[in-house]
Amino acid sequence: MTTVSQDLGNRLVSPKESGLDPALFVPLLRLLAEGEPVALGDLAVASGHTIEQVRLALAAVPDTEYDEAGRIVGQGLTLRPTRHRFTVDGQELYTWCALDTLIFPALIETTATIESVSPASGETVRVTATPTAVTSVEPAGAVVSLINPEDLTSIRSAFCNQVHYFTSPEDAQAWLADHPGGEVVPVAEAYRLAADLVKQMPGNLRVGAAAGTADDTAACATPQSAEPSGTAGRAHGCC
């Protein structure tokens, strides 16, 4: 894993940097994965927080999406279309960035079918990701772009909007020219970063995904056991 990826991973799991609190974020992902807007009260119950605590935590992520009724429709995982289609259990969802598509199968404990359009060529990259592995990548040489911005306060605009799938390193050349501090990595390496992020979450909030061996088209992770604890675990299967 590159220095950029390692430093980025440490920052993304720090609530002080990204504003994302795993104790709230993971239950929210699981509720959004059901395909409906999430009321604050439902998130409070699922996460074991008060509604006021939920409001304060959500305020730390200014990019959080709401509908006209004040319900949450997106935070990383979203009900609103983006270039990253993320289909789980028959629900057609979307994510803010390419890396999200590789992190979320472990956090919501289900296999995802991913279709993402390259911002350069307009071609579609197709990936299948389980909670512990990437099992298919088309085309096989697809890559994921990464940046490590100075400020992650507005995580969607600062980070997510630049993290894409490209069909090949060549397809990403224009993006690299515009982002001299960025890099592109094979999908398998991006998956290792995703698995490492999951490993760094508190034990009662993550499933057993861990970085393992991988090639350019697939990556496997060795499960670790984690006993459910807390309201969030009881509500939606601990992770």
Disulfide bonds with the S-S distance in Angstrom:
none
